[in-house]
Amino acid sequence: MASVRNLKKDIDYLVSLVVVDCFQYVTYFKEVNKEAAYKIVDDILSTRDELRARVNHPDGKDNPKLIKNYYQDIAKDLMQSCDNAYEELGKLVEKSAS
């Protein structure tokens, strides 16, 4: 990991991609489930807030190995939450497209 600053930027960037895609789904499809799309947005934004809070308050500042693992876990959680959000959005798109 290069820096905490870059991790924060990655969190914001990836979450913004999910949010934009959810709003595009609501805008461009005729038969949409707006409540489900907005729930995905709400969930990913709360995940963003939680991840940013975790980045700002690391545990074990004395041990560099613990810090490295701590930030790697945050990055894994970010990727997992974005993947889950895209899976849910994909299901909504499939239902609307058919």
HURA-V71894 format. One record per residue. N is the residue number from 1. RES is the residue in one small letter. PHI is phi in whole degrees, -180 to 180 (* if undefined). OMEGA is omega in radians with two decimals (* if undefined). Layout:
n-><N,N>
res-><RES,RES>
phi-><PHI,PHI>
omega-><OMEGA,OMEGA>
This chain:
n-><1,2,3,4,5,6,7,8,9,10,11,12,13,14,15,16,17,18,19,20,21,22,23,24,25,26,27,28,29,30,31,32,33,34,35,36,37,38,39,40,41,42,43,44,45,46,47,48,49,50,51,52,53,54,55,56,57,58,59,60,61,62,63,64,65,66,67,68,69,70,71,72,73,74,75,76,77,78,79,80,81,82,83,84,85,86,87,88,89,90,91,92,93,94,95,96,97,98>
res-><m,a,s,v,r,n,l,k,k,d,i,d,y,l,v,s,l,v,v,v,d,c,f,q,y,v,t,y,f,k,e,v,n,k,e,a,a,y,k,i,v,d,d,i,l,s,t,r,d,e,l,r,a,r,v,n,h,p,d,g,k,d,n,p,k,l,i,k,n,y,y,q,d,i,a,k,d,l,m,q,s,c,d,n,a,y,e,e,l,g,k,l,v,e,k,s,a,s>
phi-><*,-79,-163,-66,-60,-68,-64,-63,-65,-64,-60,-63,-66,-65,-66,-65,-63,-64,-63,-62,-64,-65,-69,-66,-59,-65,-78,-97,-96,-77,-101,-120,-105,-63,-62,-67,-66,-69,-67,-60,-62,-62,-65,-71,-71,-70,-64,-60,-61,-66,-66,-63,-65,-66,-65,-75,-132,-73,-96,67,-64,-78,-107,-62,-67,-65,-63,-61,-64,-61,-71,-65,-65,-64,-63,-65,-63,-61,-64,-65,-67,-68,-61,-64,-64,-69,-63,-64,-66,-61,-64,-65,-65,-61,-66,-76,-77,-93>
omega-><-3.06,-3.12,3.09,3.14,3.13,3.09,3.10,3.11,3.11,3.10,-3.12,-3.09,-3.09,3.11,3.13,3.08,3.13,-3.11,3.14,3.13,3.08,3.13,3.05,3.07,-3.13,-3.06,-2.92,3.12,-3.12,-3.13,-3.08,3.03,-3.05,-3.11,-3.14,3.13,3.13,3.07,3.08,3.13,-3.14,-3.13,-3.09,3.09,3.07,3.05,3.10,3.14,-3.14,3.14,3.10,3.10,3.11,3.13,-3.09,-3.08,-3.12,3.07,3.04,-3.09,-3.09,-3.01,-3.11,3.13,3.10,3.13,-3.14,3.12,3.13,-3.14,3.06,3.08,3.09,3.12,3.09,3.11,3.10,-3.13,3.14,-3.13,3.08,3.08,3.13,3.13,3.12,3.06,3.11,3.12,3.10,3.09,3.10,3.14,3.13,3.14,-3.10,-3.09,-3.09,*>
